[in-house]
Every structure is written in C-alpha cells, then in structure tokens.
Amino acid sequence: MLFTRKATAMPAPEEALPGRDTPVYVPGRHLVLGTPIGPPFPVGTERAIFGMGCFWGAERMFWRAPGIFTTAVGYAAGFTPNPTYQEVCTGRTGHNEVVLAVFDTEQTTYEALLRIFWEGHDPTQGMQQGNDVGTQYRSGVYWTTEAQRDTALASRDMFQAELSRAGHGPITTEIVEAGPFYYAEDYHQQYLEANPNGYCGLGGTGVSCPAPATAVSE
C-alpha cells in the first residue's frame, strides 16, 4: 500500500479521511523517563516536533538526549482529526509520523535538538526515508514559536552547505508551523523500549551539523 503513487503525494483536504472527534489514545507516562507524555508540561519546558521517518527510532534518539523532560510519538501536519495508524498508512490523512520532544530550556537548547534531527536521518529524500516510502515518512520541522522557526531555517541553510560539500542533494524538509499533534496509539509509544529488537530504519548521511552561529563558546 505504501508504494503506490497515492501514498507519495499529499491528498487535497477534501480528499482526506473524515477521522473522528475523540482521541485514539489518552497519553500516560513515559516508559523510560517516567514523566507524563501529555500536557500540561512544567513551566520552563518547550515543545519541539520533528518528522524524520519511522517515529519508533526517532523517538529513542530524543529520549536519550540531555535535558529532555518527555517524548511521545504521534501524527501531525495532516488533515484528518484524530487519525489511526492504519489511516495514516493509507496516505489519505496527510499526516506525518512525528516525535514530540519536551525539553527543559535551562538544560538544553532547541539548536541541540535540531542537531539530533539533521544528523539522525537523511533530509534529502522527499516522501521517504530509506526503504520506508510514503507521505508519513517525510522530513519535517514543525515549529511552535517564531524563534524556533527562525532557528530551524538558519540551521537548514547551514546544514545544506555541509551536505552540498559532501556531494548530497538539496534538503526537502518542510519547515512549517505546528498544527494539532495527535498522539499515536499506546503500542507505538516508546516502542523500542518495549521491543528492543524492533525495527528502526533510520540512518543519517554521516555529515555533521555545524554548531549554530548563536552558540556561546565555552
């Protein structure tokens, strides 16, 4: 199903599946960090949302990072309200598989998370990531503040220069304002913690993301 032409082209809003009014999952607690994966989040934290292929392996990259309060996987940047995984896989909801990373702004920075994002996958592949093909596997940064937007755009340009020097093509990452984040089903949350030998198809380009121009030298 994922290898059809339809799955690699975004649907028009009027073509999207109708979805439902109620969430498919009520968020609980993080299997690794022990923190709530749903709001409200503590004062001093900030939300970051990234799409970088299959969300199982992507979430693990972020929960292992310093300064992370919690993570969760879900669906974003589509049209269908409260979609199920099966619906997302049809390519008819427009959603991307994404990771929500809630971070402590006194312990880490959005720039640090962007480095994990850029280096953790190949952002030049369009509607796929490795063997995973479809609109749900596209590269995306979904900003929650204007400062995040500006930082993401600047880091994209910096990383593109490094990719070009290494012989890679143009970045296809979409950088757009975050809309609704829909939590994925319970069995997807921290999947690789519950299933240590589970599938992870992510692979970076081997190119390092440069430190942001705003970084303070130590």
N, C-alpha and C positions, 0 to 999 in steps of 0.2 A: 504493500500500500504506500509506503513512504517513498518509493522510487517512481511514482507516477508524476507526470508533468504538473498535475494539480497541486501536489504536495510541495513543489518547489516554487510556486507562485502564490503571493498573498491573495486571499479572497477579497472581493469587494464587501463592504459592510453589509449590503443587502443579501449577500450570498452566505453569510456566516450562520452557523448553527444557533438556535434560539437560546440554548443554555437554560438556566434556572434562577430563581430568586434566592435560594438558600445555598450556603457554602457546602462543598463536598467533604470538608474536613474542618473540625474545630481544633485549632492548634493547642498542643500540650507542652511538654517540656523536652528540652534537648537531651538526646541520649548520651552525649559526650560531656557537654558543658553543664548540664543540669539546670539551665536557665529557661525561662519561658520563651517559646519561639513566636508567640503572638503578643500584640500590644496590650496594655501600654508598656512602653520601654522606659528605662530610667532616664532622669534628667542627666544631660551630659553625654548622651549617646546620639548617634546619627545613623540613618538608614542608607545603605548603598545597594543597588540592584544591578546584577550583571547576567547576561546570557552568553555562554561560551561553549555550547554543545550540550551533551548529556549532562543534566544537572546533578547526577549522583557524584561523579568525580569532582565536579566544580565545587560543590558544597564542601567537600572534605578539604580542599585547598584553603578555604576561608576559615573553617572552624579551627584549623591548626595554626592560624596566624596569630601573632601577638595582638592584644588589645581588642579582641572580638568578644562581645557580650553574648551574642547568639547568632545562629544562622537558620535558614529554612529554605526549602525549595518550593517553587510554585510556577505560576503561569502569568505572563504579563505581555503588554503591547499587542493585544488582540482585540476582538470584538465581542465574543461570546461571554456573557456573565456566568461566573462560577462553572467553568468548564471541567469536564472529567479528563483524565489522561487519555482515554480512548478517543474522546472527541478531538483533543489537541492533535493526536496522531493522524487524524484524517486530513489535516491541513485546512480544515474548514472553519477554524475558530480564529486564525490569525495569530495565535499566541506563540510566544517563545518559552522554552524551558529556562527558568532563571533561578538565580540564587539571591536571597535576601541576606545581607550581612549587616548586622547591627554592631557598630563599633564605638568604643569609648574614645572620645575625641582628645582626652588627656593622655591616652596610652598609645594611640596610633593615629595615622592620617589617611585621608582619602587617597592621597598620592600613593601611599604604600599599598592600598588595596588595588589601585589601578595597575601597579607593577605586577601584582599577582595575576590580575586579569590578562594583561597583554602577554606576559610570558607563559601563561598556563594553557594557551590554545593558539591556534593559527587564525588570526583575524582577517585573512585574505581569501577565504574560501566561499564567501557568499552564503547560499542557503544550505550549508552542510558543515560538518566538522569530521574530517576523516571519512570513515565508512558510514557515518550517520547522516542521512540525506533528508532534507525537508525544512520547511519554514521554522519549525520548532527548534532547530539547531543553529540558527543564525547568530552571529556575533552582535552583541548589543550592550550599550551602556544606557541605563535609564536613570537620569539624574533627578534628585529630589530637591535640590536647591540650585540657584543660579551659580553659586560658587562651584558646585560640583560640575555643572555644565561647562563653565569656562576652563576648569582644571582638566576635564576629560578631553576637550577639544585640543588644548595645548599639548597634552600628553600623547594624543593620537598623532599630531604632527611630528613630535619628537621621535616617536617610535617608527613612524613611516620612514623617516630619514635613515634610521638604523636598518630597517627592513630592506630598503632600496639598496643600501650599500652592500647588503648581504645577498642581493640578487632576487629578492622576493617581490611580488606584485603589489598592487595597491590594496590598502585596507578597505574592507567592505562593511566594517562595523557601523551599525546605526547608533547614533547618539541623540536620544530624544527624551523629552520629559516623561517621567514615570507616571503612568496612569494607575488603574487599580492593580493590586497584587493579589492574586488568588492562590491560597495555599493548596499545594498538591496533596494527594491522598496520604494517609498515615504511613503506608508501606514505602513511600518514596523518601520520607524524612530521615536524614542521616542514614541513608540506605547502605553505604559502605561500612558503617559501623556495625549494623545488624547483619550484614552479609560481607565479611572481609574479603572473600574471593569473588565478589560480584564484579560485573562488567564496568570498566572505565575506559572509554575510547579516546580520552583527551591526550593531546600531545602538542607541545609548543613548537616554535620554529627554531629554538636554540639561540635566538637573538635576545640579548639583554636589553631591557628597557632602561634608558638613561634616567638618572635622578632628575626630578623636576627643577626648573630654574629657580623656584621659590624655596628650595630646600636650604636649611641652615647648616653650614659646615660646622663640624664638631672638632 
